[in-house]
């Protein structure tokens, strides 16, 4: 992931990413159509549809990005899991926590 855990306010909305350059071969690419991001709140409830903007998952080079919407400090920390599949049919996962301040 970008640098693992991160903080944001409940107002902020922005893209965050998982970086896979250290595990990809030179000719290997990420496939966005078979990749996803999943978000769980502090109670392990799947809140992906309320935290990740619809249709925002994208690939730029070796990064898998998604736009994160507002969250609630009462549901923080959020466990974020990026899962990708590559052109070589490899599967990788990166995880971290989002804290709402």
Z-matrix of the N, CA and C atoms (Angstrom, degrees):
N
C 1 1.447
C 2 1.514 1 109.20
N 3 1.271 2 115.95 1 161.58
C 4 1.458 3 122.83 2 179.88
C 5 1.528 4 109.41 3 -33.03
N 6 1.308 5 118.61 4 -79.71
C 7 1.457 6 120.48 5 170.05
C 8 1.518 7 109.13 6 -135.82
N 9 1.343 8 116.28 7 33.13
C 10 1.462 9 121.47 8 176.85
C 11 1.507 10 111.84 9 84.17
N 12 1.308 11 116.30 10 -116.38
C 13 1.458 12 121.82 11 -177.52
C 14 1.519 13 111.13 12 -77.21
N 15 1.349 14 115.86 13 152.29
C 16 1.456 15 119.34 14 176.48
C 17 1.520 16 110.58 15 -150.21
N 18 1.320 17 115.13 16 161.51
C 19 1.463 18 122.08 17 178.58
C 20 1.516 19 109.74 18 -115.25
N 21 1.337 20 115.28 19 149.37
C 22 1.455 21 121.49 20 172.78
C 23 1.512 22 107.92 21 -154.19
N 24 1.323 23 116.03 22 162.16
C 25 1.460 24 119.60 23 174.74
C 26 1.524 25 108.75 24 -87.75
N 27 1.310 26 116.98 25 166.56
C 28 1.463 27 120.21 26 179.67
C 29 1.530 28 111.55 27 -67.82
N 30 1.324 29 117.52 28 -18.99
C 31 1.471 30 122.22 29 178.73
C 32 1.521 31 112.28 30 -78.81
N 33 1.318 32 117.59 31 -35.75
C 34 1.460 33 122.33 32 -171.35
C 35 1.531 34 112.38 33 -68.97
N 36 1.336 35 114.54 34 141.54
C 37 1.463 36 122.90 35 172.56
C 38 1.515 37 107.22 36 -135.91
N 39 1.332 38 117.07 37 126.59
C 40 1.461 39 120.19 38 -177.97
C 41 1.525 40 110.87 39 -163.22
N 42 1.353 41 115.08 40 166.63
C 43 1.457 42 121.25 41 177.42
C 44 1.517 43 109.75 42 -80.58
N 45 1.314 44 114.83 43 142.58
C 46 1.455 45 122.84 44 173.79
C 47 1.524 46 106.33 45 -135.13
N 48 1.316 47 118.23 46 156.48
C 49 1.455 48 119.39 47 -171.83
C 50 1.515 49 113.89 48 -142.17
N 51 1.329 50 113.10 49 161.40
C 52 1.463 51 122.61 50 167.89
C 53 1.526 52 106.40 51 -108.46
N 54 1.307 53 116.48 52 135.88
C 55 1.467 54 123.04 53 -177.82
C 56 1.528 55 108.69 54 -105.87
N 57 1.328 56 116.53 55 127.12
C 58 1.465 57 121.36 56 -176.49
C 59 1.529 58 113.55 57 -117.00
N 60 1.328 59 118.89 58 12.98
C 61 1.466 60 120.42 59 -174.31
C 62 1.531 61 113.36 60 -62.03
N 63 1.305 62 118.11 61 -27.70
C 64 1.470 63 120.00 62 -178.44
C 65 1.521 64 113.07 63 -75.26
N 66 1.342 65 118.54 64 -16.31
C 67 1.464 66 120.56 65 -178.23
C 68 1.528 67 113.55 66 -110.95
N 69 1.321 68 117.94 67 -10.70
C 70 1.463 69 120.76 68 -177.82
C 71 1.525 70 111.94 69 -88.55
N 72 1.333 71 115.75 70 139.87
C 73 1.461 72 120.19 71 171.35
C 74 1.530 73 108.34 72 -71.68
N 75 1.327 74 117.09 73 164.30
C 76 1.464 75 121.54 74 -175.94
C 77 1.525 76 113.65 75 -56.33
N 78 1.327 77 117.92 76 -37.41
C 79 1.462 78 120.94 77 -177.36
C 80 1.534 79 113.17 78 -100.44
N 81 1.315 80 117.14 79 9.81
C 82 1.462 81 122.44 80 -178.04
C 83 1.532 82 110.43 81 -93.09
N 84 1.318 83 117.01 82 138.39
C 85 1.462 84 121.73 83 -179.32
C 86 1.522 85 110.88 84 -127.41
N 87 1.323 86 115.49 85 159.63
C 88 1.461 87 121.68 86 175.07
C 89 1.525 88 109.04 87 -83.72
N 90 1.320 89 116.74 88 143.84
C 91 1.460 90 122.27 89 178.42
C 92 1.524 91 108.24 90 -112.07
N 93 1.322 92 116.82 91 107.77
C 94 1.460 93 121.18 92 -174.47
C 95 1.522 94 112.19 93 -64.74
N 96 1.325 95 118.00 94 -33.79
C 97 1.471 96 120.56 95 -176.54
C 98 1.520 97 113.38 96 -68.03
N 99 1.320 98 117.63 97 -18.26
C 100 1.463 99 120.35 98 177.28
C 101 1.531 100 111.34 99 -117.98
N 102 1.323 101 115.80 100 26.16
C 103 1.460 102 122.34 101 177.06
C 104 1.522 103 109.01 102 -120.23
N 105 1.321 104 116.81 103 161.41
C 106 1.462 105 119.25 104 177.92
C 107 1.517 106 111.15 105 -157.52
N 108 1.315 107 114.53 106 172.01
C 109 1.456 108 122.16 107 173.37
C 110 1.523 109 106.44 108 -131.91
N 111 1.323 110 115.45 109 137.64
C 112 1.462 111 122.08 110 -179.29
C 113 1.521 112 107.65 111 -126.03
N 114 1.333 113 116.60 112 139.45
C 115 1.467 114 121.03 113 -179.64
C 116 1.527 115 109.24 114 -128.37
N 117 1.328 116 115.28 115 130.79
C 118 1.464 117 122.40 116 175.76
C 119 1.518 118 108.89 117 -118.08
N 120 1.332 119 116.87 118 141.77
C 121 1.466 120 119.39 119 175.57
C 122 1.525 121 109.75 120 -82.88
N 123 1.324 122 116.74 121 -175.76
C 124 1.472 123 121.18 122 -174.79
C 125 1.528 124 112.63 123 -62.77
N 126 1.348 125 117.41 124 -20.33
C 127 1.462 126 122.04 125 178.94
C 128 1.525 127 112.13 126 -95.91
N 129 1.325 128 117.87 127 12.06
C 130 1.468 129 124.75 128 -178.83
C 131 1.525 130 113.60 129 64.28
N 132 1.323 131 116.37 130 28.50
C 133 1.454 132 121.81 131 173.99
C 134 1.524 133 108.68 132 -90.02
N 135 1.330 134 117.09 133 132.19
C 136 1.452 135 120.92 134 178.68
C 137 1.529 136 109.26 135 -69.32
N 138 1.335 137 116.54 136 114.79
C 139 1.473 138 122.65 137 -178.16
C 140 1.534 139 110.78 138 -119.98
N 141 1.320 140 116.42 139 22.29
C 142 1.458 141 121.12 140 -177.16
C 143 1.521 142 112.03 141 -53.17
N 144 1.332 143 117.24 142 -44.96
C 145 1.466 144 120.33 143 -175.01
C 146 1.522 145 113.22 144 -67.31
N 147 1.320 146 117.72 145 -20.87
C 148 1.470 147 119.81 146 178.78
C 149 1.532 148 112.69 147 -98.17
N 150 1.323 149 117.67 148 -18.10
C 151 1.469 150 121.12 149 -176.76
C 152 1.525 151 112.47 150 -103.16
N 153 1.321 152 118.12 151 -33.64
C 154 1.462 153 121.36 152 -178.06
C 155 1.528 154 108.86 153 -102.82
N 156 1.328 155 116.40 154 127.54
C 157 1.460 156 121.06 155 179.36
C 158 1.528 157 110.13 156 -64.36
N 159 1.328 158 116.29 157 134.47
C 160 1.466 159 121.94 158 178.69
C 161 1.523 160 111.01 159 -54.36
N 162 1.316 161 115.76 160 139.25
C 163 1.469 162 123.29 161 175.54
C 164 1.523 163 114.42 162 58.32
N 165 1.336 164 117.54 163 25.12
C 166 1.465 165 119.56 164 -179.54
C 167 1.523 166 112.77 165 -95.97
N 168 1.325 167 118.22 166 -10.71
C 169 1.460 168 120.62 167 -179.03
C 170 1.529 169 108.85 168 -65.59
N 171 1.319 170 115.58 169 127.67
C 172 1.465 171 120.57 170 -177.56
C 173 1.522 172 109.69 171 -149.47
N 174 1.309 173 115.56 172 163.45
C 175 1.461 174 122.50 173 177.20
C 176 1.514 175 108.48 174 -117.88
N 177 1.322 176 115.84 175 132.46
C 178 1.463 177 122.60 176 170.98
C 179 1.523 178 106.14 177 -129.56
N 180 1.311 179 115.66 178 106.40
C 181 1.462 180 120.63 179 -178.29
C 182 1.520 181 111.27 180 62.36
N 183 1.314 182 115.99 181 -115.06
C 184 1.474 183 121.39 182 -178.78
C 185 1.527 184 112.49 183 -103.61
N 186 1.339 185 115.40 184 15.59
C 187 1.463 186 120.74 185 -178.40
C 188 1.527 187 110.93 186 -111.24
N 189 1.330 188 116.53 187 138.40
C 190 1.455 189 123.39 188 171.35
C 191 1.521 190 106.29 189 -106.65
N 192 1.334 191 117.03 190 118.40
C 193 1.463 192 122.30 191 -173.84
C 194 1.523 193 111.46 192 -116.03
N 195 1.338 194 115.08 193 151.38
C 196 1.462 195 122.16 194 171.99
C 197 1.522 196 107.54 195 -145.71
N 198 1.332 197 115.92 196 150.08
C 199 1.461 198 120.23 197 178.48
C 200 1.523 199 108.97 198 -92.22
N 201 1.332 200 114.98 199 125.90
C 202 1.457 201 121.98 200 -178.89
C 203 1.518 202 110.31 201 -100.28
N 204 1.337 203 114.52 202 128.72
C 205 1.466 204 121.62 203 -178.77
C 206 1.530 205 109.60 204 -93.19
N 207 1.313 206 114.13 205 -175.05
C 208 1.460 207 120.88 206 -179.86
C 209 1.521 208 110.83 207 -56.25
N 210 1.306 209 115.09 208 153.57
C 211 1.456 210 122.35 209 175.26
C 212 1.507 211 108.36 210 -137.43
N 213 1.292 212 115.75 211 -178.86
C 214 1.462 213 121.15 212 -178.72
C 215 1.521 214 110.31 213 -119.46
N 216 1.319 215 116.40 214 136.00
C 217 1.463 216 118.83 215 178.74
C 218 1.525 217 111.05 216 -64.43
N 219 1.326 218 117.99 217 -26.65
C 220 1.471 219 120.47 218 179.66
C 221 1.534 220 112.22 219 -72.54
N 222 1.335 221 117.50 220 -18.25
C 223 1.470 222 121.30 221 177.97
C 224 1.528 223 112.09 222 -102.80
N 225 1.313 224 116.64 223 -1.94
C 226 1.460 225 123.91 224 -177.44
C 227 1.531 226 110.11 225 -80.15
N 228 1.336 227 118.47 226 147.60
C 229 1.453 228 127.36 227 5.69
C 230 1.526 229 111.67 228 -84.49
N 231 1.341 230 114.41 229 153.36
C 232 1.450 231 122.24 230 176.33
C 233 1.529 232 108.49 231 -98.16
N 234 1.316 233 116.56 232 132.53
C 235 1.464 234 121.71 233 177.64
C 236 1.525 235 107.67 234 -91.85
N 237 1.311 236 117.06 235 119.02
C 238 1.465 237 123.22 236 -177.09
C 239 1.523 238 109.16 237 -108.43
N 240 1.330 239 115.44 238 131.09
C 241 1.461 240 120.97 239 179.53
C 242 1.528 241 108.48 240 -128.11
N 243 1.333 242 115.91 241 116.32
C 244 1.461 243 122.14 242 172.65
C 245 1.526 244 107.25 243 -94.96
N 246 1.337 245 117.27 244 130.07
C 247 1.463 246 122.28 245 176.81
C 248 1.517 247 108.41 246 -125.25
N 249 1.332 248 115.57 247 130.24
C 250 1.468 249 118.54 248 -179.80
C 251 1.514 250 110.88 249 -130.88
N 252 1.318 251 114.10 250 155.17
C 253 1.455 252 123.76 251 171.04
C 254 1.520 253 106.34 252 -119.84
N 255 1.321 254 115.90 253 144.27
C 256 1.459 255 120.06 254 -175.96
C 257 1.528 256 111.33 255 -111.05
N 258 1.323 257 114.96 256 170.80
C 259 1.461 258 121.60 257 178.01
C 260 1.524 259 112.01 258 -63.75
N 261 1.323 260 118.14 259 -18.28
C 262 1.469 261 122.68 260 176.84
C 263 1.532 262 110.81 261 -95.04
N 264 1.326 263 115.82 262 11.46
C 265 1.466 264 123.75 263 -179.81
C 266 1.535 265 112.64 264 63.73
N 267 1.322 266 116.13 265 26.18
C 268 1.461 267 120.53 266 171.77
C 269 1.521 268 108.15 267 -86.66
N 270 1.324 269 116.09 268 152.94
C 271 1.461 270 121.39 269 178.66
C 272 1.523 271 108.49 270 -126.23
N 273 1.340 272 114.70 271 132.27
C 274 1.458 273 121.04 272 -178.88
C 275 1.521 274 109.77 273 -131.40
N 276 1.320 275 114.46 274 154.74
C 277 1.456 276 120.82 275 179.57
C 278 1.529 277 108.73 276 -135.55
N 279 1.322 278 115.41 277 139.53
C 280 1.472 279 121.52 278 175.07
C 281 1.527 280 107.12 279 -131.96
N 282 1.312 281 116.57 280 138.05
C 283 1.463 282 119.29 281 -176.31
C 284 1.529 283 111.21 282 -137.00
N 285 1.317 284 114.86 283 155.93
C 286 1.449 285 121.54 284 177.45
C 287 1.519 286 109.56 285 -167.59
N 288 1.310 287 116.47 286 -173.13
C 289 1.459 288 121.94 287 -178.52
C 290 1.522 289 111.30 288 -124.56
N 291 1.322 290 114.81 289 141.41
C 292 1.466 291 122.41 290 174.99
C 293 1.525 292 106.78 291 -109.83
N 294 1.327 293 115.33 292 124.01
C 295 1.466 294 121.63 293 179.96
C 296 1.528 295 108.94 294 -107.03
N 297 1.321 296 116.91 295 130.15
C 298 1.454 297 122.15 296 177.78
C 299 1.513 298 108.46 297 -96.56
N 300 1.330 299 116.20 298 121.52
C 301 1.471 300 120.72 299 -177.33
C 302 1.520 301 111.24 300 -103.05
